[in-house]
Amino acid sequence: GDPVAAHTVERSGARGYFVEKRIITDPKGLAVGLKHFNVITPENVMKWEEIHPEPGVYDFEAADRLVELAQAHGKKVVAHTLVWHAQTPDWVFEDEEGNELSREALLERMRDHIHTIVGRYKGKIFGYDVVNEAFNRDGSFRESKWFNIIGEDFIQKAFEFAHEADPNAQLYYNDYHMEDPEKRQGIHEYLEEMIEAGVPISGVGSQSHFSINNLPPLDQIEKSITEFADLGIDVMITELDLNVLPASVYQYDEDDKERDIYREGLPDSVQQKLTDVYTDLFEIYLKHSDILTRVTLWGVSDDGSWLNYLPFEQTNYPLLFDRNKEPKPALHALIRLA
Ligand code: XIL
């Protein structure tokens, strides 16, 4: 899967960020994405702030184009994301006077949002990341507005609303740090309760934004697949990319251009390490191909990755195709594996 068709780039500024919408204007990148991937995920255009920027105002243009493009090319769409604490405007949680909504009012607003989107794309979108990032690293609930106002059942309510709107859509819970046993256990317990209560959930996604210099232990990555599989739902890798920059780079001053250490290209040794880490990961993924239903890369080629802008502008090399949309050694290695 790939976010190529509806691609938005974040540029970090002194505070916050601005989002630049650029539906694909790059025929070569699009061709590579369509050739090598069979599932498309919108990177930003279906997030609340983009698709539902003001009360009662929806902007479906980019999402519609993505869905049409996918249909024209026989690709599935896995949409991202219906309920999240980030990239969600403040008004969502407030009434017209700016007072915090009641539980009932926020549930109603959540229901409207989910019904409007999932209803519009009924039969056209294969699956949704219904809720994104609801847990802390220690396995407790994240204190988001969703959690604080509605309570812990906000997650299951979101799944119920999505199922009402399209009973055939696949419905996923998505999060990161699934390699951390505490977090994994907290999520596992919650999902297990949801499943026992009959809430319609089809799968769980592990984002997998990793760094080649700070990879979680491989056995924990493996457990993040196998331990969820016992719930009897799909397990997926949903946002894979591999940051190649050392953590020390981020300690440079923002105006110090020297932090952009690989601006002129990736040294062979780092390229090799990237290949090795991708290989280690896919050895695990392939070993569990009976339970792992999808691996989505968070972008197609290095030039389009969000990691060129996180936490500030820099040159990163996290994906399987280079800036000329040519396959990198890592991709050749994965093809040999498969
Ligand atoms: C990122 C996008 O890639 C950026 O363009 C955007 O500015 C911020 O969000 N986890 C997620 C994704 O679930 O939605 C995030 O995507 C990356 C981290």
Residues whose N, C-alpha, C, O or C-beta is under 5 A from the ligand:
A	BS01	XIL	T8 V9 E10 E43 W306
